[in-house]
Amino acid sequence: MSKLVKVDPIKATVEDPVDETGPEVGQWYWVEYENRDHPLLECVVHVGSNYVRFEGVGGGTTRVHFDEFDGITRREHDPDSHIDERIAQLVDLDD
């Protein structure tokens, strides 16, 4: 049995644990985009025959083909902590 390790998504490296089961609906991933300086946390909403469809927290969707999937995505095993942290940051802005 492998040991689960909490990984900072911004500092993740190729040495991070690899999920060999493939993406499943409901899993969260960090997705890197060419036009952004940091990855976005997005949820798998559909797995097709050759692509994965993600939905971001803002409601937008993206299709990532399997041939580029491993190069631009990183699985997030604890999305709730990142979502809660972001909510706290936004609440602090309102104060």
C-alpha positions in Angstrom: 0.0 0.0 0.0 1.4 3.4 -1.0 1.6 6.3 1.4 -0.6 9.3 0.6 1.2 12.6 0.6 -0.3 16.1 0.8 1.2 18.1 -2.1 1.2 21.8 -2.6 -0.2 22.1 -6.1 1.9 25.1 -7.0 5.1 23.3 -5.9 4.2 19.8 -7.3 6.9 17.9 -9.2 7.1 14.9 -11.4 8.0 12.9 -8.2 4.5 13.2 -6.9 2.4 10.1 -6.6 0.7 9.1 -9.9 -2.9 8.0 -10.0 -2.9 5.0 -12.3 -6.7 4.4 -12.3 -7.4 7.3 -14.6 -9.8 10.2 -14.1 -13.3 9.7 -12.7 -16.3 12.0 -12.5 -16.2 13.9 -9.2 -12.4 14.0 -8.9 -10.6 17.3 -8.7 -7.5 18.3 -10.7 -5.2 21.2 -11.1 -5.3 22.1 -14.8 -2.6 24.3 -16.3 -3.5 26.7 -19.1 -1.1 28.5 -21.5 -2.6 31.9 -20.8 -2.5 31.6 -17.0 0.4 31.9 -14.6 -1.0 29.3 -12.2 -3.2 26.2 -12.5 -6.9 26.2 -11.8 -8.7 23.7 -9.6 -11.4 22.0 -11.7 -13.7 19.0 -11.3 -14.2 16.1 -13.7 -17.8 16.2 -15.0 -17.5 13.7 -17.9 -15.0 11.1 -19.1 -15.3 10.5 -22.8 -13.6 7.9 -25.0 -10.6 10.2 -25.6 -11.1 13.2 -23.4 -12.0 14.5 -20.0 -14.4 17.4 -19.5 -13.7 19.7 -16.5 -15.9 22.3 -14.9 -14.3 25.1 -13.0 -15.6 26.8 -9.9 -16.8 29.7 -12.1 -18.9 27.4 -14.2 -16.8 27.2 -17.4 -16.0 23.9 -19.0 -12.9 22.6 -20.7 -12.1 19.5 -22.6 -8.7 17.9 -22.2 -7.7 15.1 -24.6 -6.0 12.1 -23.0 -2.9 12.6 -25.2 -2.2 15.9 -23.3 -3.9 15.0 -19.9 -0.8 13.9 -18.0 1.2 16.9 -19.1 -1.3 19.6 -17.9 -3.2 18.1 -15.0 -2.4 17.1 -11.5 -4.9 15.2 -9.2 -5.9 17.0 -6.0 -6.8 14.5 -3.3 -8.0 17.1 -0.8 -10.0 19.7 -2.8 -12.1 20.8 0.2 -9.1 22.3 2.0 -8.3 24.5 -1.0 -11.9 25.5 -1.5 -12.3 26.3 2.2 -9.1 28.4 2.1 -10.3 30.4 -0.9 -13.7 31.0 0.7 -11.9 32.3 3.9 -9.8 34.6 1.7 -12.9 36.1 0.0 -14.7 36.5 3.3 -11.7 38.4 4.7 -11.9 40.8 1.8 -15.5 41.6 2.7 -14.6 42.6 6.2 
